[in-house]
Amino acid sequence: MPRRELKDPRQVADWLAELSRQLNQPVLRELPSNWEARASSMSYGPLNVTVPSPIDLLAPKLRRNEPRDRAHNAWAKRIGLID
């Protein structure tokens, strides 16, 4: 199978616009309280994309406390995603 790589950021926006036409209801996940205040949002046609902050995305992993989750948290600290 050939590799599919992004050559232009517009490919992501186009994919999100196409995805928005297929959605009937919002997709929710369990995140810490007040996560929306720390999130970033963008609209692509009728699709509103809200991306939680890195610390909020890592919160469920830290609750699990498995070795791979601790390693993911350490990596996020090392590259500066979280403090």
Beta strands, then each sheet from edge to edge (+ up, - down):
strand 1: 40-44
strand 2: 47-51
sheet 1: 1+ 2-
end
